[in-house]
Amino acid sequence: MNTHKRPRNAKSLLAAAVASTLIVAGGVALAPAANAAPPTAPTVDYFADSFAGLRTGSVFTPVTFERFERLLDSDGTYAFLIGGPADGVTAATVASIDQAAQAHGIDTVYAFDPRLDGKSLDIRTTSSAPLKELYTRLVEKLNKDTNPQFGDPTTDPTLFIYDRSHTASGVEDRIVGSVTSARDAENIDPVTFSLDVDALFASVPSVDTQSQFTFFHDAMNQRHTATYADASLFGGDVLTADDGANFVLQSVTYPELVNLLESDGEHVILFGGTWCHNTRALVKEVNRAAAASGVKTVYVFDLKLDGLSNAPAHIRDSASEYSYLYGDLVAKYLPNLRTQYVPAVSAGQRVEYYPGGDTGAERAVSLKLQVPYLISYNKAAGNAPITKDWLHENADGSFTEYMTEFWWVAGLPGKNSRNLAPEVWAAQQQTNWAFAAEAVAKLDGFFGLATAPDAPAAPTATASASGDVTVTWAAPANGGSALTGFDVALDGGAAVTVAANATSHVFGAVAPGTHSVTVAAVNHLGSARSTATTVTVTAPPVVPAVTVTGDLRPGGTISVSGTGFAAGAVSVELHSTPQVLGSATAAAGGGFTLTATIPANVPAGAHAVVVFANGLEVARTAVTVAPAAAGGGTGDATAGASGQTARGLAGTGGPGIPYLALGTALLLVLAGAGTLVARRARS
C-alpha cells in the first residue's frame, strides 16, 4: 500500500534512464482481455500437491504467520502442525496424522510453516533479527505452559493441541497435549508415532475451527477501528455478518501462492493485506462481486509475510534482503504485469533485488504493484498469464491503481486533515467519491457482472434563428452498470460530458451549414455512441448598416461607411431635403466607404444619411448637423439619433432594411424588371 498519487506521463517517465547497475526484469506488458466473468477454476490443494501419498482434501489448512498468531490469541481448542514440505519430519508424518484425525472426527489441523518462503527463510534460525523476533513472539505464547516445550527447533513439537484458556491447578497450561516422538525424520518409528498421534487426538473431545471469514472480519475491523474510530466520518465495520453468508476470500502463504501460479486453471488473486487501509476499502466489494459471479475462491496474498511489518518482512520493498521473493515471482510468473509506477522514475517506483537471493549477482529491477491489486491468472496463456487486471487506464497510456478509502466507497466525508478551504475540500470529496464509485463499477466489470451501456436512440436536433443547436435524446433501455453521464459531440469534435439524468444539451452560436450531432451513453466500463443525426443552421438575415463620422457642419468633411450591403454600386444622400453626397461600390464582403462634404447650404438640425442601391433605400442613419462655425470655419458637431460622438467619432445608424425583407422585389429590381418603388424626385 502506498499513498495514492496520480501518475506522471508514462512516455516521458520511461525515457528516463535507469542506473547502469540495474536490469529491468520482465517483458512487454500485454493488455489483458476485455471484461468477462472469470471461469471457475479447479480447487488447488497445496498440501496434496506438496506431499506424496496425502489425499486431496486432507485435514490440513495452511495458515500465514498473521493468521497463526491470531489463532493463538483466540478462544477455543485448536490442533496445530508446525512444518512444511521442506521439513523431513512433516513429509514423513502428514499422511498418518491425516488418517488419525479422520478416525477421531477432527477435520481441521492448522499448519504453520516457519519457513515463510517454503524453503529457506526459516524464522526459527534466520540471521535476520526482525524476522527471528517473529518466532520469539510465538514461543512466548506457546510456552505459557506448565511444561514449556518451544524454543529449540531441534526439539520443538511438530503436532500439538492448544487452548490459551487451559490451566492446570490454576496455572496457565496452553499446550493441552503434543507428540514428541517425531524428532528425527530418518529415525521415526511409525508405530510409536501413530500411537502417540492417536492418543493425542483421543485426549480432547473435539477441536475448534475458525473460518476465513472470521479471520478477515476480526483483523480488518479491529485495524480499521483502531485507526479510524469515528464511524460517522470513516464508516463502521469493514465486514459484517452478512458478508459471511457467501465468503470467498482465502488467505494464502507465499509457497501456496507459488503453487497456485504453477497450477492449471483460471485463478483470481488479490494482493493486499489486513494492515492496508486501501485494501480494507474494497475487500467487501471484491467478495460481493466475486461471490455474485460464481467465483468460488479469491486467493489473498499479503506481500508482508508477517501481515504487518515493513522490511525485511515486506518483500515488495527494495530494502528487504528477501525482495528477491517478489522480484523472482514477478519475473517468472507475471511477465505482463501492468502497474501505476514506472521503474525509471525513482527508487520508490521500483523493486530492486538480487535474482535468486544471490548477492553476488547483478541487482535487478521489478515493476512495483500497489495494493489492492486484483488479477485473473492462467498459466496456459503463455507470455500473458494475467488474463485480466483491475486498473484505471489513463488517456496517455499509463495506469492508476484503485487505492481508495473505505469511507469514500461509503460516500462518507472523512476528515479534512489538510485544512483545505471549504470549497476546495467539497470539490476534493466529490473527486474521491467518484473515484471510489469507479473502482466498484470496475470490480463488477472484472467479474462480468456489468457491461457498457447500450447506445441511446438517434438524438433529435433543432436549430434556432440565432444559430443555437439543441440536441435531445432519451436514455438507453439498457444503461449497463450505473450510467455516469452522456457524451454529446458536434461534428465529431470534442465531446461535452453531461449528467446521467440529462436529456438535452445546447451548442451555442453554431456556424451556418449542415452539422452532425451524436450522443454516447457512458459508464465506468465504457460507452456506446448513438447514430448521428444532422441539423441545418441557417445564416441569419444580413442587415445593412451605415455609419457616419467626421465634421458634421456645413462644408465639413465626413466619412460614410456601410456594412452588410450586396456587392455593387450604392448612392448616398443627405435628407430630409435630398442632396447627393456621392456614390461608392460595395465590395463582395458587403462594405464600402465614401468621403463626402456636407453641402454649405444645409441648415443646422436633424438630418439623415440615406443609402440607395438600384434606386431602393437600403439603409439610413440619423445625424445632427451643427451650425456653421463663426468666420466660416468648421467645428465639432455630433451625429444624431444613434450617433453619440463628437467630430471624428462614429455615428452609427439604426438597422437598414434586411435583404430577406427586400425579398423578391429587390431581386426583380436587380434583374431590371421595371420600377417597383417610386422614389421621390430629387430637387
C-alpha positions, 0 to 999 in steps of 0.5 A: 500500500502506498499513498495514492498519487496520480501518475506522471506521463508514462512516455516521458517517465520511461525515457528516463534512464535507469542506473547502469547497475540495474536490469529491468526484469520482465517483458512487454506488458500485454493488455489483458482481455476485455471484461468477462466473468472469470471461469471457475477454476479447479480447487488447488490443494497445496498440501496434496500437491506438496506431499506424496501419498496425502489425499486431496482434501486432507485435514490440513489448512495452511495458515500465514504467520498473521493468521497463526498468531491470531489463532493463538490469541483466540478462544477455543481448542485448536490442533496445530502442525508446525512444518512444511514440505521442506521439513523431513519430519512433516513429509514423513508424518502428514499422511498418518496424522491425516488418517488419525484425525479422520478416525477421531472426527477432527477435520481441521489441523492448522499448519504453520510453516516457519519457513515463510518462503517454503524453503529457506527463510526459516524464522526459527534460525534466520540471521535476520533479527526482525524476522527471528523476533517473529518466532520469539513472539510465538514461543512466548505464547506457546510456552505459557505452559506448565511444561514449556516445550518451544524454543529449540527447533531441534526439539520443538513439537511438530503436532500439538493441541492448544487452548490459551484458556487451559490451566492446570491447578490454576496455572496457565497450561496452553499446550493441552497435549503434543507428540514428541516422538517425531524428532528425527525424520530418518529415525521415526518409528511409525508405530510409536508415532501413530500411537502417540498421534492417536492418543493425542487426538483421543485426549480432547473431545473435539477441536475448534475451527475458525473460518476465513471469514472470521479471520478477515472480519476480526483483523480488518475491523479491529485495524480499521477501528483502531485507526479510524474510530469515528464511524460517522466520518470513516464508516463502521465495520469493514465486514459484517455478518452478512458478508459471511453468508457467501465468503470467498476470500482465502488467505494464502502463504507465499509457497501456496501462492507459488503453487497456485501460479504453477497450477492449471486453471483460471485463478483470481488473486488479490494482493493486499493485506489486513494492515492496508487501509486501501485494501480494507476499502474494497475487500467487501466489494471484491467478495460481493462481486466475486461471490455474485459471479460464481467465483468460488475462491479469491486467493489473498496474498499479503506481500508482508509475510508477517501481515504487518511489518515493513522490511525485511518482512515486506518483500515488495520493498527494495530494502528487504534482503528477501525482495528477491521473493517478489522480484523472482515471482514477478519475473517468472510468473507475471511477465505482463504485469501492468502497474501505476509506477514506472521503474525509471522514475525513482527508487520508490517506483521500483523493486530492486533485488538480487535474482535468486537471493544471490548477492553476488549477482547483478541487482535487478529491477521489478515493476512495483504493484500497489495494493489492492491489486486484483488479477485473473491468472492462467498459466496456459496463456503463455507470455500473458498469464494475467488474463485480466487486471483491475486498473484505471487506464489513463488517456496517455497510456499509463495506469492508476491503481484503485487505492481508495478509502473505505469511507469514500466507497461509503460516500462518507466525508472523512476528515479534512486533515489538510485544512483545505478551504471549504470549497476546495475540500467539497470539490476534493470529496466529490473527486474521491467519491467518484473515484471510489464509485469507479473502482466498484463499477470496475470490480463488477466489470472484472467479474462480468457482472456489468457491461457498457451501456447500450447506445441511446436512440438517434438524438433529435436536433433543432436549430434556432434563428440565432444559430443555437443547436439543441440536441435531445435524446432519451436514455438507453433501455439498457444503461449497463452498470450505473450510467455516469453521464452522456457524451454529446459531440458536434461534428465529431469534435470534442465531446461535452460530458453531461449528467446521467439524468440529462436529456438535452444539451445546447451548442451555442452560436453554431456556424451556418451549414449542415452539422452532425450531432451524436450522443454516447451513453457512458459508464465506468466500463465504457460507452456506446455512441448513438447514430448521428443525426444532422441539423441545418443552421441557417445564416441569419438575415444580413442587415445593412448598416451605415455609419457616419463620422467626421465634421458634421457642419456645413462644408465639413468633411465626413466619412460614410461607411456601410456594412452588410450591403450586396456587392455593387454600386450604392448612392448616398444622400443627405435628407430630409431635403435630398442632396447627393453626397456621392456614390461608392461600390460595395465590395463582395464582403458587403462594405464600402466607404465614401468621403463626402462634404456636407453641402454649405447650404444645409441648415443646422438640425436633424438630418439623415444619411440615406443609402440607395442601391438600384434606386431602393433605400437600403439603409439610413442613419440619423445625424445632427448637423451643427451650425456653421462655425463663426468666420466660416470655419468648421467645428465639432458637431455630433451625429444624431439619433444613434450617433453619440460622438463628437467630430471624428467619432462614429455615428452609427445608424439604426438597422437598414432594411434586411435583404430577406425583407427586400425579398423578391422585389429587390431581386426583380429590381436587380434583374431590371424588371421595371420600377417597383418603388417610386422614389421621390424626385430629387430637387 
